[in-house]
Amino acid sequence: MEAILIDMAHWFRPYQSQCAMAIIATLLVLFGGEISQAIRQLIKNQHIIVRTLVFVLVCAFGYGALTIWLGQMLAVGLTKIHDLYLIPSVAAIFVGLGLYAQKQRHI
């Protein structure tokens, strides 16, 4: 079993950056509503132009920058996981996110 997990990890390594981005994107989907609601509360008394500008900056640039920056950080973190534990760790992350999404009625 160890050999299979290590072989799978060797196959997976070139794709870990994309996987990290997928994890971060999933987190932003799951928590994006709460983030947007918090920002909405902060700017609710501002002029429509300010609110629109903040919305564009947060959605277009903020979430994109967060996805890239956090994705890179997570990809670096994935490189530090031993090959034997990489595939189970990534699978556990996705299963955990799926369970959380189901609990929160996202799916």
Rosetta silent file (secondary structure, phi, psi, omega in degrees, C-alpha in Angstrom):
SEQUENCE: MEAILIDMAHWFRPYQSQCAMAIIATLLVLFGGEISQAIRQLIKNQHIIVRTLVFVLVCAFGYGALTIWLGQMLAVGLTKIHDLYLIPSVAAIFVGLGLYAQKQRHI
SCORE:     score description
SCORE:     0.000 S_00000001
   1 L     0.000  -39.262  179.289    0.000    0.000    0.000 S_00000001
   2 H   -59.706  -42.632 -178.428    2.843    2.394    0.790 S_00000001
   3 H   -62.667  -38.067  179.476    4.326    1.912   -2.659 S_00000001
   4 H   -65.897  -45.032  179.204    1.001    2.728   -4.294 S_00000001
   5 H   -63.293  -39.482  179.097    0.583    5.929   -2.263 S_00000001
   6 H   -67.908  -41.649  176.909    4.132    7.010   -3.032 S_00000001
   7 H   -62.553  -41.418  177.801    3.674    6.283   -6.757 S_00000001
   8 H   -64.070  -38.976  178.387    0.434    8.274   -6.733 S_00000001
   9 H   -64.473  -40.103  177.748    2.189   11.155   -4.975 S_00000001
  10 H   -63.267  -38.466  177.211    4.940   11.172   -7.614 S_00000001
  11 H   -67.676  -37.838 -173.759    2.270   11.335  -10.298 S_00000001
  12 H   -76.148  -31.222 -172.718    0.401   14.074   -8.394 S_00000001
  13 H   -48.284  -44.862 -179.830    3.326   16.421   -7.617 S_00000001
  14 H   -63.861  -17.230 -176.832    3.287   18.266  -10.970 S_00000001
  15 H  -105.267    6.228 -174.583   -0.403   19.062  -10.411 S_00000001
  16 H   -67.315  -28.393  176.753   -0.280   20.183   -6.790 S_00000001
  17 H   -65.976  -43.020  178.155   -0.419   23.888   -7.690 S_00000001
  18 H   -65.460  -38.109  178.181   -3.664   23.361   -9.588 S_00000001
  19 H   -65.182  -42.157  178.429   -5.016   21.287   -6.716 S_00000001
  20 H   -61.668  -41.730  177.397   -4.091   24.015   -4.234 S_00000001
  21 H   -62.544  -40.075  179.247   -5.927   26.566   -6.391 S_00000001
  22 H   -63.924  -39.760  178.441   -8.972   24.290   -6.479 S_00000001
  23 H   -64.393  -46.044 -179.709   -8.944   24.025   -2.682 S_00000001
  24 H   -65.475  -42.123  178.372   -8.682   27.797   -2.262 S_00000001
  25 H   -61.734  -40.051  177.772  -11.382   28.412   -4.876 S_00000001
  26 H   -63.492  -43.095  177.489  -13.644   25.965   -3.049 S_00000001
  27 H   -61.003  -40.689  179.877  -13.009   27.766    0.238 S_00000001
  28 H   -68.527  -34.137  175.034  -13.864   31.092   -1.375 S_00000001
  29 H   -65.325  -45.177 -177.890  -17.087   29.645   -2.766 S_00000001
  30 H   -65.713  -39.153 -174.699  -18.002   28.261    0.648 S_00000001
  31 H  -108.780    1.633 -179.181  -17.136   31.426    2.566 S_00000001
  32 H   -60.474  -37.131  178.521  -17.584   34.076   -0.140 S_00000001
  33 H   -62.213  -43.686  178.759  -21.079   34.886    1.025 S_00000001
  34 H   -67.321  -38.767  177.843  -19.902   35.626    4.543 S_00000001
  35 H   -63.383  -47.620  179.841  -16.979   37.676    3.255 S_00000001
  36 H   -62.679  -39.638  178.883  -19.262   39.695    0.967 S_00000001
  37 H   -63.634  -41.508  178.427  -21.781   40.186    3.773 S_00000001
  38 H   -63.935  -42.187  178.503  -19.071   41.513    6.103 S_00000001
  39 H   -66.323  -40.628  178.662  -17.841   43.927    3.431 S_00000001
  40 H   -59.309  -41.115  178.868  -21.424   44.959    2.686 S_00000001
  41 H   -65.202  -35.780 -179.395  -21.923   45.793    6.366 S_00000001
  42 H   -68.858  -32.326 -172.786  -18.757   47.899    6.377 S_00000001
  43 H  -113.360   11.666 -173.748  -19.764   49.994    3.377 S_00000001
  44 L   -61.498  -25.948 -178.850  -23.569   50.039    3.611 S_00000001
  45 L   -94.861    5.370 -179.274  -23.673   53.757    4.450 S_00000001
  46 L   -84.477  165.154  177.741  -21.367   54.805    1.625 S_00000001
  47 L   -64.943  154.273 -178.430  -22.414   56.407   -1.648 S_00000001
  48 H   -56.803  -35.596 -179.929  -23.469   54.077   -4.470 S_00000001
  49 H   -67.023  -42.174  178.506  -20.308   54.877   -6.427 S_00000001
  50 H   -64.538  -45.737  179.636  -18.108   53.915   -3.466 S_00000001
  51 H   -60.978  -42.215  179.202  -20.102   50.712   -2.894 S_00000001
  52 H   -65.296  -44.103  179.007  -19.863   49.795   -6.568 S_00000001
  53 H   -61.562  -44.315  178.296  -16.142   50.515   -6.673 S_00000001
  54 H   -62.802  -42.620  178.520  -15.528   48.418   -3.555 S_00000001
  55 H   -58.520  -47.434 -179.627  -17.623   45.591   -5.028 S_00000001
  56 H   -63.670  -44.956 -179.630  -15.614   45.618   -8.255 S_00000001
  57 H   -63.585  -43.547 -178.626  -12.292   45.775   -6.418 S_00000001
  58 H   -69.248  -48.590 -175.860  -13.194   42.988   -4.005 S_00000001
  59 H   -72.189  -48.284 -175.157  -14.807   40.667   -6.539 S_00000001
  60 H   -76.103  -43.614 -174.700  -12.579   41.254   -9.535 S_00000001
  61 H  -104.715  -40.829 -176.649   -9.253   41.795   -7.863 S_00000001
  62 H   -62.776  -54.026 -179.235   -9.605   40.772   -4.231 S_00000001
  63 H   -66.012  -37.518  177.273  -10.902   37.252   -4.745 S_00000001
  64 H   -64.037  -45.577  179.143   -8.558   36.719   -7.689 S_00000001
  65 H   -65.048  -40.968  177.280   -5.538   37.907   -5.725 S_00000001
  66 H   -61.303  -42.724  179.942   -6.565   35.799   -2.736 S_00000001
  67 H   -61.424  -45.617 -178.807   -6.926   32.740   -4.942 S_00000001
  68 H   -68.626  -49.733 -175.587   -3.475   33.197   -6.474 S_00000001
  69 H   -64.967  -51.414 -179.938   -1.686   34.194   -3.264 S_00000001
  70 H   -68.147  -33.515  176.756   -3.262   31.613   -0.983 S_00000001
  71 H   -61.433  -42.325  177.514   -3.050   28.986   -3.724 S_00000001
  72 H   -65.856  -40.124  178.858    0.695   29.499   -3.963 S_00000001
  73 H   -64.127  -42.822  179.230    1.051   29.343   -0.187 S_00000001
  74 H   -66.995  -37.986  178.037   -0.931   26.110   -0.036 S_00000001
  75 H   -61.596  -40.306  176.284    1.074   24.631   -2.922 S_00000001
  76 H   -64.071  -41.404  177.596    4.272   25.323   -0.969 S_00000001
  77 H   -62.200  -37.471  178.929    2.676   23.698    2.059 S_00000001
  78 H   -66.321  -29.842  179.225    1.794   20.636   -0.015 S_00000001
  79 H   -67.051  -22.071 -177.606    5.428   20.260   -1.052 S_00000001
  80 L   -86.376   -6.926  178.887    6.337   19.770    2.601 S_00000001
  81 L   -83.682  131.726  179.335    4.024   16.783    3.024 S_00000001
  82 L   -60.227  145.171 -177.533    5.807   13.446    2.723 S_00000001
  83 H   -52.125  -37.052 -177.937    4.857   11.455   -0.376 S_00000001
  84 H   -62.923  -30.759 -174.255    3.255    8.733    1.710 S_00000001
  85 H  -104.992   -3.878 -174.549    0.768   11.185    3.235 S_00000001
  86 H   -63.648  -55.029 -176.712    0.166   13.550    0.313 S_00000001
  87 H   -63.062  -46.234  176.720   -2.722   11.763   -1.410 S_00000001
  88 H   -61.766  -34.803  179.514   -4.562   10.923    1.834 S_00000001
  89 H   -66.132  -47.792 -179.576   -4.109   14.534    3.006 S_00000001
  90 H   -64.724  -41.896  178.087   -5.475   16.054   -0.197 S_00000001
  91 H   -61.925  -41.810  179.541   -8.341   13.560   -0.262 S_00000001
  92 H   -64.174  -38.236  178.076   -9.160   14.376    3.372 S_00000001
  93 H   -61.632  -48.535 -178.458   -9.187   18.109    2.589 S_00000001
  94 H   -67.261  -38.783  177.243  -11.644   17.652   -0.286 S_00000001
  95 H   -64.637  -43.623  177.769  -13.830   15.254    1.699 S_00000001
  96 H   -60.814  -43.055  177.586  -13.832   17.696    4.613 S_00000001
  97 H   -64.294  -39.937  178.159  -14.791   20.581    2.323 S_00000001
  98 H   -64.694  -42.593  177.857  -17.534   18.465    0.778 S_00000001
  99 H   -64.076  -41.465  177.923  -18.916   17.492    4.169 S_00000001
 100 H   -63.412  -43.922  179.614  -18.839   21.119    5.295 S_00000001
 101 H   -60.941  -42.117  179.045  -20.580   22.224    2.084 S_00000001
 102 H   -66.077  -41.359  178.860  -23.274   19.626    2.587 S_00000001
 103 H   -62.177  -37.879 -179.438  -23.737   20.615    6.238 S_00000001
 104 L   -86.656    4.550  178.821  -24.104   24.268    5.206 S_00000001
 105 L    62.693   35.439  172.985  -26.494   23.247    2.413 S_00000001
 106 L   -79.054  -25.229  179.505  -24.213   24.490   -0.361 S_00000001
 107 L  -126.785    0.000    0.000  -24.845   21.247   -2.223 S_00000001
